[in-house]
Amino acid sequence: MTGNFVDLWLIMHNTPDILALAHKQILMQDQLVLLQEREQQIPGSVNYTINRYNRNPQWNIEDTGMLVYHFAKNKTGENYLELRFCVSGNVYCRKKDTECDRCQFSASKSCLERVDSLDVVSFKFSPAHLSQFVKPRKGNAVLTDDILNFKHSSSFTRILPLCGKTRMVLEGVLNHTFSDSLENIYINAQTQMLLLYSLDCMLGEKEIDVVNCKFLSNELDKEKIVKAREILLEHIGEPITIKELSRKVAINECYLKKGFKELFGTTIFDFYQSQRMEHAKYLLYEKGLSVTEVSMMLGYSSISHFSTAFKKHTGLKPCELLFR
């Protein structure tokens, strides 16, 4: 770690409340009208909570992001990295489940079902989950590796600016129309993007869309890489080769691999495998499916191949997750 590391962080013993920071004062519980809440807690995975409140027009809310690094010396099981966000300006439709679309994109401000919302979200990453993003390096480790590996020996909190790309991902998480398994696949993928953008903001790097691959300066080529990511998510249970993927998005295989790594910070294979294994956790833990059923659903030729891949990714055998 560099000597001026402390200068980069806002260090606190007690993590501040994200809502109080955004509002510049504490909101009492009776002032908050809960519109919607979602929660998912899976051992060894990213756990998230989403709370949507009715926003009082008199509140002066500033969109706020926060990264919390919690380090417990001699208690590694209590370590975690958490992203918290408080954003306003979204619209919640109380008839969303009945296909009311008058509120979409604030198209009808006179709609009686339209409610301005205040959204408070949290994504908590376990050490086991984060370990997949750290690759062996020669020489000195970069700062992000120290954080993702929990090598920094004290807890800290960092207030994050919300860049355009972070806002776009949050918008997708809050307003998507997926449900059940598709929702799980979608949110798992989006949380990785939030982590990538948040670490980039925290370190004060150049804008994330300033890329080294010259061909990605062409928006059409960049859209093809993004589309490839979407196709991978759609094929969680149907393995697809890079050659097939490149044909579907009409881009050279080499450009596809380089562009994917540049845009998303991971290889196509590692991204695909991580999404499959995270979805496997959901199917085993939340849905209660058997190892055999999950193996078949994810397109594995044998249970042993699936079990090996699962243990490599999570450190656990599939059956061990069921006893947590």
N, C-alpha and C positions, 0 to 999 in steps of 0.2 A: 504494500500500500504506500502511496506517496505521502510525503511529510505534510503537505498542505491539505490532506484529505478532510480534516475537520472543518476547514473553511468552506467546503462544498455543501455541507449539510445543515439542516435545521435540526439540532439534536434535542430531544425532550425525554424526560423520564416517564411522563404520562402522555399517552397519545391523545391529541385534541379531538373533539367531536367534529366530524366533517360538516354536519348541518349547522353547528354553532359558528364554525369558521365562515361558511358560505353566507350566513345571515348576519354575521358580525355581532350576534347576541344569541342567548340560549332561548330556544322555543320550548314552551311548556307542552307536556303531552296532550293536554286538553285543547291545544291549538292545532294539533295535527289530525286531519281526517284521512284515514287510510283508505285508499281506493283499490289497491291491488298489492299483493305480496307473493313472491315466489322464493323458494329456497331449495337448494340441493346440497346435501352433505354426503360425500362419498369418501371413505378412507383412502389416503394416498393420492387424492386427485385434487383438482381445483374445486373449492366449495364456494358457492355464491349465494347472496341474498339480494333481492330487488324489492324495494318498498316504494310505492308510488302514492304520494299524498296530494290532496287537493291544495292547490297553491292560492293563497290569499293574495289578491292583486296589490295589496298595500305592503306586502313584504318586499324588501330590497335584497334580492338573492344574487350573489355573484357565483357563477359556475366555478367549482373548485375540484381539484384532484389532489390525491395524497398517496404517497407510497410509505408503507409502514414495514420496517425491517425489525423483526422481533428475534433477539438472540438470547437464549437461556443457557448460561454456562453450566455444563455437566448435566443438562436436561435436554438433549438433542431432540427428543420427541416433542418438545414444546416450541421448537423453532418454526417460524413461518414468515412468508412475505405476503403482504396484503395490499391490494389496490382499492382505494375508496374514491367514489365520485359523488358529487352532488350537482345536478344539472336541472335547470328550469327551462320553460319555453316549449316543452313538448305538449301534445294534446292527447288526453285519454278519452276514449269513447266508451261510455257505459254500455253501449249496445254492440261492442266489438264481437261478442260471441254469437250475435244474431245477424252478422254480415251487414251491419250498418256502416256505410262508407262515406257518409256525408261529412264526417269530421276529418277525413284523411287530408293531410297537408293543409289543415285549417281552411278547407275549401268552403265551408259554410259556418261563419261565425254566429249565425242565428240558430244553429242546431241545438236543440234543448239537451241533447245527450253529450254535448261537447264540454269537457272540463280541462282547464289548464292545470298541468301537473307539476309537482316538484318530485324529482326522482333521486333516491338515495340508494346507491348500489355498492356492493362490496364483493371482491374476488380474493379469496385466500388460497395461497399456493403452499403446499407442503414441500419439505425438502426432497421427498421421494419424487414428487412430480417435477420439481425444478431440475433435478439431476440430469434429466434427458436433454436439457438445452446446453449443457456444458461439455465441450469436447476437449480431449487432451491437447495441451499446447506445449511447444518447446520454449524455454526461456521463461520470462516473467509472465504471470497470468494477468489478464486485463481486469479492470475494476469490476466489470459485470460478473466475471467468473467468481471473484471473491464474495460477491453478494449472493449469487445463485448457489454457491457451495457453502454458504454460511461460514466463511473464513474471517469475516469482520467480527471482532469480539465484543461489540456493544450495540445495543438497540438504537435505532434512530427513526425519525419521521421526516419525510421530505415533501414539501408542498410542490405540486406539479402544475405547470401551465397546461391548459387544454388546447392543443394544436388542432388544426382542421381535421387531420386524419384520426386523432383520438375521438373527436366529436362524432365523426362519421361512423366509427365502430360502435360507440355507445348508442348512437341513434338506432343502429341495426339491432343491437341487443335489446333495447327497450321497446322497439316497435315492430319486430318481426311477426310473422303470422304462422310460424312453425309450431308444432305441438308434439308431445310425447318423444319418440326416438329421434325424429328429425330436429326437434328443438335442442335436444342434448348434443347432437352432432354439430349443429350450427353454433351454439354458445361455446362449446369447447374450442372450436376453431377461432372464434372471435376473441376469446380471452387471451389466446396466444398473441394475437395482434395487439391487444391492449398492453400486454406485458412488454412486447417489443418496443412499442411507441413510448411507453412510460419510462423505460430504461434509457431510451434515447433522449427524452426530454430531461431526465434527471441528470444525465452526464453533460448536458449542454452541447451535444454534438450538432453538426450541421443538419439541416432539414432532412428528414428520412427519405424524401423523394429525390434528393440529389444523388444519383446513382453513378456507378463506375462503368456500367455497360452502356456504350454509346447508343446501341440500337433501342434502348429503353427510353431515350429522349423522344421517341415517336410514341404518341399516346395510343395509337392503334396497337402497337406491339405490346405496350404495357397492359392494355385491356385483355390481350390474348393470354398473358401470364396470369392475370387475375381470374380469367375464365377457366384456366386450367386448374386452379385451386378449387374453384366451385365444382368442377367435374369430379375431382378427386373425392370431395365430400359426398357427392351423389353416388359414388361407387364404393362406399365403405364396405359393402358386402360382396362386391364384384371386382376383384383385383384387376387393374388395368395397367398395361405396359406403357413405358414412356413413349415408345413408337406410336402406339394407339392414341395416346394423349396428344402428342404433337400433331397428329393428323386431324384430330377433332378441333384443335384451335388454329390449325394452319400455320404452324411455325416450325422452323428447323429444330431438331432435337437438341443440338448443342446450345442454341439460343434459349430454348425452353429451360434447360437445366441451369445455365448461368443466370438467366433472368429471374428464375424462381428463387435461387439462393440469394441474389442481390435484393429482391423486393421483400422477401419474407424471412431472411436470416437462417434458413435451413434448407436441406436438400429435399427433393421431391419424395425420395424414399423415407427419410426420417419423418417428414411431416405426415405422410400417409400412414406410416406405422404408428406414430403417436396418436393420431386420431382414431385409428382402429382400436388400439388398446384402451384409450380413454372411454370409448363407446362400450367396449367389452366390460369395463368396470361398472358402467351404468346398467348394462343388461344383467350382470350377475348380482349386483348389490341392490339396485333399485327395483328391477323387474323380477328378480328371483329366478331367472332362467338357469338351467343346468349348464355345466361346462360343455357338454355335447351339443346342446342347442345353440349356445353362443358361438362355438367353433364353426358350426355349419352356417350360421347366419352371416359370419364374417368371411366366409369363402375359403376356410382352411381345409386342406385335403385330409388332415388327420388331427385328432385331439392332441397328440404329442407335439406336433408342430405349433399348434396354437398355445399350448401350455408353456413351451420353451420361449416363444415370443413374448408372452404375457409376463413371465418371470424376468426376462431380460429388461423389460420396460418398467416393471413395478417393483421388482425385488421379491415378489410373492408368487406362489403358485395360485392359479385361479380359485381352487377350493379354499385356500387360506383366507381370501378376501371375505368369504361368506361368514367367517367366525369373528369378524371385527365389529 
